[in-house]
């Protein structure tokens, strides 16, 4: 029996199409607001730790107090260390992905981690075992990313430290030096603000794979593939490249006008959901302003000019800075190399993906949408060759 649901109009990219229910959060594009469970994501980034938000996404509530926070942190910290089989394979993997970068290497490394740790299909596991696999994968991602980066630079990986919080440990493993509190907190706020963001392409990808009953590593590997695209997570460094290409204030108007009139996208501006300013961009602009300096001043000036030009040339459209524009500025000021901008985004979003995988795994129904066929009318005779 044909069970295809016929729709008179299918929005491009399935924009606005509701595909399931979730308790993890939502994005209210017209209000310029998004939340994790019942809390404003931006307020969480301003007042809580990354571990607190991880606890919220996995356990359904913020830690009730210092003891519960400490217990969760102690549970995560040992999971940062990689199995020997994975560590031993990383040098060859870093060489093989030298031209592609750490995010490409992570796809293979995470698959290897799942196989080495014995991850089994979520369909076959109870909720506790699924959550344990997801926790282990999330904890290992920063270690994998920083090791792949350092090996690609001809440097030895830095072992994780259990006494450092998530963000500070990430920067420590990346640079080999314990970061100062200001930069560690700036990166932590960025990580918190990018944990989850509705049913974006990578999150939906993770849920589709989870609906097949595949293991956690498979779900996350697919999500990383989606994130790598420049229209999704691959834009922070490109937005900063735009600032470099413009160079000086007197070039802003002609450079932007030329590209807008040519139909090019200005990286770091516009969002498929927000019709107001992206709240993540507002927060990151404030963080960048706390550092100050020529890069921040120039970014603010470029933002002002671009919004004016876009309003003039694309009237009726609300095009403001998105998370990538000031994310690039903040990460540059915190000393992260540009090839690690999108991997850093991944180090946060893996927690959101995993929470979505766990939620999806509780539903045994596979995600199987339909497509509207628009080719030649069937059936037609198959031509005989010769």
KOLDREN-987975 format. One line per 2 residues: for each residue x, y, z of N, C-alpha, C. Coordinates in steps of 0.02 Angstrom, whole numbers. Layout:
% residues N
X Y Z X Y Z X Y Z; ... $
END
This chain:
% residues 386
42 -60 0 0 0 0 44 62 0; 27 111 -41 65 173 -44 45 218 14 $
92 233 59 77 274 118 107 343 112; 129 363 52 159 428 42 109 483 57 $
129 532 97 87 589 112 98 642 58; 45 662 24 50 710 -30 45 781 -2 $
94 822 -18 93 892 2 89 935 -60; 49 988 -56 42 1032 -114 104 1074 -125 $
139 1090 -71 199 1131 -77 251 1107 -27; 311 1095 -50 366 1073 -7 416 1130 0 $
425 1158 60 472 1214 67 543 1191 53; 581 1234 20 651 1217 6 688 1206 72 $
728 1153 73 766 1137 133 724 1116 192; 659 1100 178 612 1080 231 605 1134 284 $
616 1197 265 613 1252 314 546 1254 349; 549 1251 416 489 1256 456 448 1193 462 $
469 1139 429 432 1076 433 447 1042 500; 396 1028 539 405 994 603 409 919 591 $
463 887 615 472 816 602 466 773 665; 469 803 724 462 764 785 454 812 844 $
445 784 903 444 822 965 510 816 1000; 530 867 1038 592 864 1076 584 902 1141 $
619 880 1192 621 915 1256 688 949 1268; 731 949 1216 799 973 1225 807 1048 1216 $
764 1080 1177 770 1152 1167 735 1173 1103; 740 1238 1089 706 1266 1030 739 1331 1011 $
728 1351 948 751 1415 922 690 1455 901; 682 1514 930 626 1558 911 654 1614 868 $
654 1601 803 689 1645 757 662 1716 754; 597 1723 760 568 1791 756 580 1831 819 $
593 1796 874 605 1830 938 679 1841 951; 722 1808 912 794 1812 926 812 1780 991 $
785 1719 1002 793 1685 1067 799 1610 1055; 842 1577 1093 845 1504 1091 860 1479 1161 $
841 1416 1174 848 1390 1242 867 1317 1242; 900 1296 1298 914 1227 1312 865 1205 1366 $
824 1156 1351 769 1138 1395 731 1202 1415; 725 1218 1479 684 1276 1497 725 1340 1509 $
791 1338 1493 833 1395 1510 860 1430 1448; 865 1496 1452 896 1534 1398 968 1511 1390 $
987 1494 1327 1055 1471 1314 1106 1526 1328; 1089 1587 1312 1135 1643 1323 1145 1655 1397 $
1091 1651 1436 1098 1659 1509 1140 1602 1539; 1132 1542 1513 1174 1487 1537 1248 1502 1522 $
1261 1529 1462 1330 1545 1443 1359 1600 1487; 1316 1643 1513 1339 1698 1554 1351 1677 1626 $
1317 1625 1650 1318 1612 1722 1338 1541 1743; 1341 1493 1695 1355 1424 1714 1417 1398 1678 $
1439 1339 1699 1497 1307 1668 1475 1262 1611; 1524 1242 1570 1507 1196 1516 1483 1129 1544 $
1515 1107 1598 1494 1044 1629 1422 1047 1654; 1402 1105 1681 1332 1113 1703 1283 1102 1645 $
1300 1132 1588 1255 1128 1530 1255 1058 1502; 1312 1025 1502 1316 955 1481 1271 913 1526 $
1274 924 1591 1230 888 1638 1157 902 1622; 1141 963 1607 1072 982 1589 1048 943 1528 $
1089 940 1476 1069 908 1414 1064 832 1422; 1107 802 1461 1108 729 1469 1061 705 1524 $
1059 742 1580 1023 718 1639 956 753 1649; 942 804 1609 877 837 1612 872 894 1660 $
924 908 1699 922 962 1748 993 987 1760; 998 1049 1781 1063 1076 1802 1084 1042 1867 $
1150 1038 1881 1171 1010 1945 1137 1046 2002; 1114 1008 2052 1077 1038 2107 1121 1077 2155 $
1186 1064 2152 1231 1100 2196 1303 1083 2179; 1349 1108 2221 1420 1097 2208 1439 1024 2208 $
1408 984 2251 1424 913 2256 1405 876 2192; 1347 891 2166 1325 857 2105 1367 879 2046 $
1385 943 2044 1429 967 1991 1497 932 1995; 1525 926 2054 1590 894 2063 1587 821 2043 $
1532 788 2059 1525 717 2043 1522 707 1968; 1486 750 1933 1481 743 1860 1548 759 1828 $
1583 810 1852 1649 828 1825 1698 770 1836; 1695 739 1894 1739 682 1908 1722 622 1865 $
1660 616 1845 1639 561 1801 1666 571 1730; 1669 634 1708 1690 650 1640 1766 647 1632 $
1802 675 1680 1873 688 1672 1914 626 1650; 1905 567 1681 1946 510 1659 1931 487 1588 $
1872 504 1563 1852 483 1496 1889 522 1441; 1925 574 1461 1962 613 1411 2022 575 1383 $
2046 526 1420 2105 488 1397 2083 436 1345; 2124 429 1294 2106 385 1239 2132 314 1251 $
2097 264 1225 2125 196 1226 2190 194 1186; 2235 150 1206 2300 145 1172 2292 131 1097 $
2243 89 1079 2234 72 1009 2218 134 967; 2182 181 997 2164 243 962 2224 290 960 $
2257 300 1017 2316 344 1019 2370 322 971; 2381 256 967 2433 230 923 2418 243 849 $
2354 248 832 2334 258 762 2334 331 740; 2335 377 788 2327 448 771 2384 477 728 $
2448 460 739 2500 488 695 2488 473 621; 2472 411 605 2459 393 535 2396 428 510 $
2347 434 552 2285 468 532 2297 542 519; 2338 573 562 2354 644 552 2392 655 487 $
2437 609 470 2472 615 406 2425 607 347; 2379 560 353 2332 546 298 2284 603 286 $
2269 641 338 2220 696 332 2254 764 336; 2319 766 321 2356 829 328 2327 885 285 $
2302 868 226 2275 919 181 2203 938 199; 2170 895 236 2099 906 252 2088 936 321 $
2131 920 369 2127 949 435 2097 904 487; 2097 927 550 2076 886 607 2004 863 604 $
1958 903 575 1888 882 574 1879 821 529; 1915 819 473 1912 759 430 1942 699 467 $
1996 710 502 2026 656 541 1981 631 596; 1942 677 625 1898 658 680 1846 607 658 $
1823 611 596 1773 563 573 1799 492 580; 1860 482 558 1890 415 563 1909 398 635 $
1937 446 671 1959 434 740 1900 416 785; 1844 449 775 1786 435 817 1757 366 801 $
1758 347 737 1737 279 719 1782 228 752; 1847 242 751 1895 196 782 1884 192 857 $
1871 249 888 1857 249 960 1797 206 976; 1743 214 938 1683 175 950 1695 100 943 $
1733 82 891 1749 11 880 1794 -15 936; 1844 25 955 1891 4 1007 1856 -4 1075 $
1809 41 1089 1774 40 1153 1716 -9 1153; 1702 -39 1096 1647 -88 1093 1578 -57 1093 $
1571 3 1064 1505 33 1058 1460 -14 1018; 1400 -25 1043 1352 -68 1009 1293 -26 985 $
1254 -52 938 1196 -14 913 1152 10 971; 1131 71 968 1088 98 1021 1023 58 1026 $
1002 28 971 941 -13 971 946 -71 1020; 1008 -96 1030 1017 -154 1072 1034 -137 1145 $
1037 -74 1161 1061 -53 1227 1005 -23 1269; 1015 -28 1335 969 7 1380 990 81 1384 $
947 124 1410 962 196 1412 1027 212 1448; 1044 176 1501 1104 190 1539 1167 176 1498 $
1166 121 1460 1225 104 1419 1232 152 1361; 1176 172 1331 1179 223 1278 1211 287 1304 $
1188 309 1362 1214 371 1391 1288 365 1407; 1309 306 1431 1380 297 1446 1423 301 1383 $
1400 272 1328 1436 277 1265 1440 349 1242; 1384 385 1247 1382 455 1225 1428 498 1268 $
1429 485 1333 1473 523 1378 1546 512 1359; 1564 450 1346 1633 434 1328 1653 467 1263 $
1608 467 1214 1624 497 1149 1633 573 1156; 1588 605 1193 1593 678 1202 1658 697 1237 $
1676 660 1288 1737 676 1326 1799 667 1284; 1798 620 1237 1857 605 1197 1867 653 1138 $
1814 685 1115 1819 726 1054 1872 782 1061; 1874 821 1114 1927 871 1119 1997 841 1118 $
2006 784 1149 2071 751 1149 2091 730 1078; 2043 702 1042 2056 681 973 2073 740 928 $
2034 793 934 2043 851 891 2111 884 903; 2128 895 966 2190 930 981 2251 886 963 $
2245 821 974 2300 776 956 2311 776 881; 2257 773 842 2263 773 769 2294 838 745 $
2273 894 776 2301 958 755 2377 961 770; 2395 943 831 2466 948 850 2509 901 809 $
2485 841 797 2523 794 756 2531 821 685; 2480 854 660 2484 884 594 2533 941 590 $
2548 971 648 2597 1025 652 2667 1000 670; 2674 934 675 2739 906 694 2752 909 768 $
2700 916 809 2707 920 881 2678 858 915; 2702 843 974 2676 787 1012 2608 807 1043 $
2561 761 1044 2497 775 1078 2509 789 1152; 2466 828 1181 2469 845 1253 2416 804 1289 $
2435 768 1339 2388 727 1377 2338 770 1414; 2275 749 1417 2225 789 1453 2239 791 1528 $
2216 844 1559 2222 852 1631 2153 846 1663; 2148 805 1715 2083 795 1747 2065 852 1794 $
2115 894 1812 2101 948 1859 2077 1011 1825; 2075 1013 1758 2053 1072 1722 1982 1063 1696 $
1942 1117 1697 1875 1113 1667 1880 1100 1592; 1823 1084 1562 1820 1063 1492 1854 1113 1445 $
1835 1177 1449 1862 1227 1403 1936 1239 1415; 1956 1246 1478 2026 1259 1494 2069 1199 1473 $
2044 1138 1483 2081 1079 1463 2088 1076 1387; 2037 1096 1351 2040 1097 1278 2096 1144 1254 $
2098 1204 1282 2150 1252 1263 2219 1227 1284; 2222 1195 1342 2286 1167 1365 2312 1113 1318 $
2267 1068 1297 2288 1015 1251 2307 1043 1183; 2275 1098 1164 2289 1127 1099 2356 1163 1097 $
2371 1202 1150 2430 1245 1150 2488 1217 1191; 2474 1172 1238 2527 1148 1282 2537 1193 1342 $
2497 1246 1348 2504 1293 1404 2435 1302 1437; 2435 1306 1503 2373 1319 1538 2350 1390 1521 $
2287 1398 1497 2265 1464 1476 2250 1510 1535; 2252 1575 1522 2232 1621 1574 2156 1618 1582 $
2132 1640 1639 2061 1632 1656 2015 1669 1608; 2037 1727 1584 1994 1768 1541 1982 1732 1475 $
2034 1706 1444 2027 1672 1380 1990 1605 1388; 2005 1570 1442 1970 1507 1454 1895 1519 1462 $
1877 1572 1497 1806 1586 1507 1773 1610 1442; 1809 1648 1402 1782 1670 1338 1766 1610 1293 $
1813 1563 1289 1802 1504 1249 1746 1461 1279; 1743 1456 1345 1690 1418 1377 1622 1447 1361 $
1615 1512 1363 1550 1543 1346 1531 1529 1274; 1581 1531 1229 1567 1514 1159 1544 1441 1154 $
1578 1396 1188 1560 1325 1185 1490 1314 1211; 1472 1345 1266 1405 1338 1294 1353 1362 1244 $
1367 1419 1213 1319 1450 1168 1308 1410 1104; 1352 1362 1090 1346 1323 1027 1334 1249 1039 $
1315 1230 1100 1300 1160 1115 1244 1133 1072; 1192 1173 1063 1133 1149 1026 1100 1209 993 $
1063 1195 939 1029 1251 906 974 1223 861; 925 1191 892 869 1165 854 888 1109 807 $
845 1097 757 856 1042 710 897 1066 650; 958 1089 664 1004 1108 610 1024 1045 572 $
1062 1055 518 1077 999 473 1114 942 508; 1164 959 549 1203 906 581 1163 870 636 $
1123 907 673 1082 876 725 1031 829 694; 999 852 640 950 809 606 984 747 578 $
1044 756 551 1081 698 525 1094 647 580; 1116 671 639 1128 625 695 1065 588 714 $
1008 623 714 946 591 734 922 540 682; 931 556 618 913 507 566 953 443 575 $
1018 449 586 1059 389 596 1039 353 660; 1026 391 713 1005 359 775 939 321 766 $
896 345 723 831 312 712 840 244 679; 898 232 648 911 166 620 935 116 672 $
950 141 732 976 99 785 1051 92 786; 1087 132 745 1160 127 740 1193 148 806 $
1258 134 812 1292 151 874 1307 226 878; 1324 249 937 1334 320 950 1388 349 905 $
1443 313 895 1498 338 854 1475 349 782; 1434 304 756 1408 312 688 1364 374 683 $
1323 385 733 1279 444 733 1320 509 733; 1372 510 775 1412 571 781 1456 581 720 $
1480 528 690 1521 534 630 1481 565 573; 1419 544 566 1376 574 515 1363 647 528 $
1354 664 591 1342 735 609 1404 777 593; 1463 750 605 1525 787 590 1529 800 515 $
1510 751 475 1511 760 403 1466 818 382; 1407 822 412 1362 878 396 1390 945 420 $
1421 944 479 1448 1006 507 1505 1034 464; 1541 991 429 1600 1013 392 1583 1058 333 $
1521 1058 312 1502 1099 255 1506 1173 270; 1530 1215 222 1537 1287 235 1471 1323 247 $
1415 1294 227 1351 1326 241 1325 1308 311; 1362 1267 346 1342 1249 415 1397 1271 463 $
1439 1226 485 1489 1244 536 1554 1267 508; 1561 1267 442 1626 1282 413 1639 1355 400 $
1599 1401 430 1605 1471 413 1645 1516 459; 1660 1499 523 1694 1547 566 1759 1573 537 $
1801 1529 510 1864 1554 482 1853 1593 418; 1801 1575 380 1787 1611 318 1763 1682 333 $
1726 1690 388 1705 1758 407 1765 1801 424; 1813 1771 458 1874 1809 475 1916 1821 412 $
1914 1775 365 1948 1785 301 1919 1845 265; 1854 1857 273 1823 1915 242 1852 1980 269 $
1862 1983 335 1893 2042 364 1963 2053 336; 2000 1999 328 2067 2004 300 2065 2029 228 $
2017 2003 189 2013 2022 119 1994 2095 111; 1951 2121 155 1933 2192 152 1993 2234 170 $
2025 2217 225 2088 2248 242 2084 2314 279; 2056 2364 248 2054 2431 278 1983 2460 272 $
1970 2509 314 1903 2537 318 1879 2567 251; 1924 2597 213 1903 2629 150 1883 2579 96 $
1899 2514 107 1881 2463 58 1816 2427 75; 1787 2442 132 1728 2404 154 1671 2410 104 $
1650 2472 88 1592 2482 45 1602 2452 -25; 1656 2469 -60 1663 2440 -128 1670 2364 -127 $
1705 2337 -78 1714 2264 -75 1648 2228 -64; 1608 2253 -17 1544 2221 -1 1495 2230 -58 $
1491 2290 -85 1443 2303 -140 1457 2258 -200; 1520 2252 -216 1538 2211 -274 1515 2139 -265 $
1523 2112 -206 1504 2042 -195 1429 2032 -188; 1396 2079 -156 1323 2073 -151 1291 2078 -220 $
1313 2125 -260 1285 2133 -328 1302 2073 -373; 1357 2039 -358 1375 1979 -396 1337 1918 -372 $
1297 1926 -319 1259 1870 -292 1297 1826 -244; 1356 1848 -222 1395 1809 -175 1367 1816 -105 $
1377 1764 -65 1357 1767 5 1412 1798 46; 1394 1843 92 1442 1873 138 1444 1829 200 $
1499 1792 208 1504 1744 263 1500 1781 330; 1460 1752 375 1451 1783 440 1389 1825 446 $
1350 1830 390 1289 1870 391 1230 1828 365; 1174 1838 398 1113 1802 379 1108 1735 414 $
1047 1713 426 1034 1649 459 968 1622 434; 962 1556 422 900 1529 396 841 1533 444 $
854 1543 508 800 1544 557 787 1614 586; 840 1649 605 831 1713 639 808 1768 591 $
758 1805 613 735 1864 577 751 1927 616; 791 1917 667 817 1973 707 892 1959 716 $
924 1997 758 994 1985 772 1003 1917 806; 1052 1879 785 1069 1815 815 1092 1828 886 $
1058 1801 937 1079 1814 1006 1149 1790 1022; 1172 1740 987 1241 1716 997 1291 1768 973 $
1275 1801 918 1319 1853 892 1322 1912 940; 1265 1929 969 1263 1985 1018 1308 1970 1077 $
1305 1908 1102 1346 1889 1160 1420 1889 1141; 1436 1862 1083 1506 1858 1063 1535 1927 1047 $
1494 1972 1022 1517 2041 1012 1537 2072 1078; 1497 2058 1129 1513 2084 1196 1578 2055 1223 $
1588 1989 1212 1650 1957 1233 1709 1988 1197; 1702 1996 1131 1756 2026 1092 1771 2097 1116 $
1718 2134 1131 1727 2202 1155 1767 2205 1220; 1761 2153 1260 1800 2150 1322 1874 2145 1309 $
1894 2115 1253 1964 2112 1235 1987 2178 1203; 1944 2207 1161 1961 2268 1127 2017 2259 1077 $
2038 2314 1046 2093 2311 999 2072 2323 927; 2120 2328 882 2105 2345 812 2060 2295 777 $
2069 2230 789 2027 2180 756 1955 2188 775; 1941 2199 839 1873 2208 862 1843 2272 833 $
1880 2326 835 1856 2389 808 1839 2382 734; 1881 2347 697 1870 2339 625 1809 2294 613 $
1801 2241 653 1744 2197 645 1679 2234 657; 1677 2276 708 1617 2315 723 1601 2363 665 $
1653 2394 637 1642 2440 581 1618 2403 519; 1647 2345 505 1625 2305 448 1552 2284 458 $
1534 2262 518 1465 2243 531 1417 2300 516; 1434 2360 539 1390 2418 528 1381 2432 454 $
1435 2431 417 1432 2445 345 1394 2391 307; 1408 2328 324 1376 2273 288 1301 2274 299 $
1279 2285 361 1207 2286 374 1173 2343 336; 1207 2400 332 1178 2457 294 1173 2440 220 $
1226 2411 192 1226 2395 120 1175 2340 105; 1171 2290 147 1122 2237 136 1051 2263 141 $
1038 2309 187 972 2339 193 955 2379 130; 1005 2410 100 995 2450 39 984 2405 -22 $
1026 2354 -29 1025 2313 -90 977 2255 -86; 959 2234 -25 912 2179 -15 856 2202 31 $
817 2252 10 765 2279 54 713 2226 73; 689 2233 135 638 2186 159 666 2123 189 $
731 2113 185 761 2053 215 801 2073 277; 793 2034 330 829 2046 392 894 2007 391 $
949 2041 376 1014 2007 371 1063 2039 420; 1077 2002 473 1121 2026 526 1179 1977 534 $
1227 1994 577 1281 1948 590 1253 1885 623; 1281 1828 605 1264 1765 638 1321 1745 684 $
1316 1686 714 1364 1665 765 1435 1662 737; 1443 1647 672 1511 1637 645 1552 1701 644 $
1520 1759 634 1557 1821 624 1600 1837 684; 1570 1845 742 1609 1862 802 1641 1801 835 $
1616 1741 818 1651 1681 843 1723 1680 818; 1731 1696 754 1799 1698 726 1843 1749 760 $
1814 1807 775 1852 1860 808 1873 1837 878; 1826 1809 916 1841 1788 984 1894 1732 985 $
1886 1684 941 1935 1629 940 2004 1653 918; 2006 1700 872 2071 1729 853 2103 1764 912 $
2064 1802 950 2090 1838 1008 2112 1791 1064; 2082 1731 1065 2101 1682 1116 2158 1637 1094 $
2185 1650 1035 2244 1614 1013 2232 1549 977; 2171 1535 956 2157 1473 920 2176 1481 847 $
2210 1433 818 2225 1436 746 2161 1429 705; 2159 1460 647 2097 1460 608 2074 1391 587 $
2120 1347 574 2100 1280 555 2066 1242 612; 2067 1272 673 2034 1240 730 1968 1275 748 $
1947 1324 709 1884 1359 725 1825 1311 721; 1816 1279 663 1760 1232 657 1767 1171 702 $
1827 1142 709 1834 1089 758 1814 1110 829; 1828 1172 848 1808 1196 914 1732 1198 920 $
1699 1221 867 1626 1219 864 1602 1147 875; 1636 1099 843 1619 1029 849 1627 1004 921 $
1679 1029 956 1692 1008 1025 1635 1027 1071; 1596 1078 1052 1537 1096 1090 1476 1059 1066 $
1465 1059 1000 1404 1032 972 1398 957 982; 1453 922 994 1449 850 1004 1405 833 1064 $
1403 877 1114 1359 866 1171 1286 871 1151; 1270 922 1111 1201 928 1086 1181 871 1040 $
1227 852 995 1212 794 952 1197 733 994; 1239 720 1043 1231 660 1084 1165 660 1122 $
1147 718 1149 1082 722 1183 1025 707 1135; 1031 731 1074 980 716 1024 979 642 1005 $
1038 612 1000 1043 540 986 1008 500 1040; 1020 518 1102 989 482 1158 914 490 1157 $
891 551 1142 819 562 1139 788 522 1082; 820 523 1023 794 487 965 795 412 977 $
846 387 1011 852 315 1023 795 287 1065; 762 330 1102 705 308 1143 644 293 1100 $
645 314 1036 590 302 990 614 251 939; 580 194 934 603 140 891 582 148 818 $
550 204 800 527 214 732 582 245 689; 599 213 633 650 240 589 623 301 551 $
666 350 541 647 410 503 652 393 429; 595 396 394 593 376 324 544 421 286 $
566 483 269 522 528 232 515 506 159; 472 540 123 462 525 52 485 584 10 $
496 571 -54 514 623 -102 461 626 -156; 451 684 -184 404 691 -240 442 679 -305 $
421 630 -342 454 613 -405 435 665 -459; 485 692 -494 473 742 -546 505 724 -612 $
525 661 -621 557 639 -683 506 621 -736; 529 588 -790 484 567 -844 430 520 -819 $
371 522 -850 315 482 -827 328 407 -835; 323 369 -781 331 296 -786 262 262 -794 $
258 199 -813 315 159 -837 326 170 -912; 388 165 -932 404 169 -1003 443 107 -1022 $
439 85 -1084 476 25 -1105 551 35 -1098; 585 -16 -1075 658 -13 -1069 687 -24 -1138 $
727 24 -1164 754 17 -1232 801 -43 -1237; 798 -75 -1294 842 -133 -1306 907 -107 -1336 $
962 -127 -1306 1028 -104 -1329 1043 -136 -1397; 1062 -94 -1447 1081 -119 -1512 1021 -135 -1555 $
END
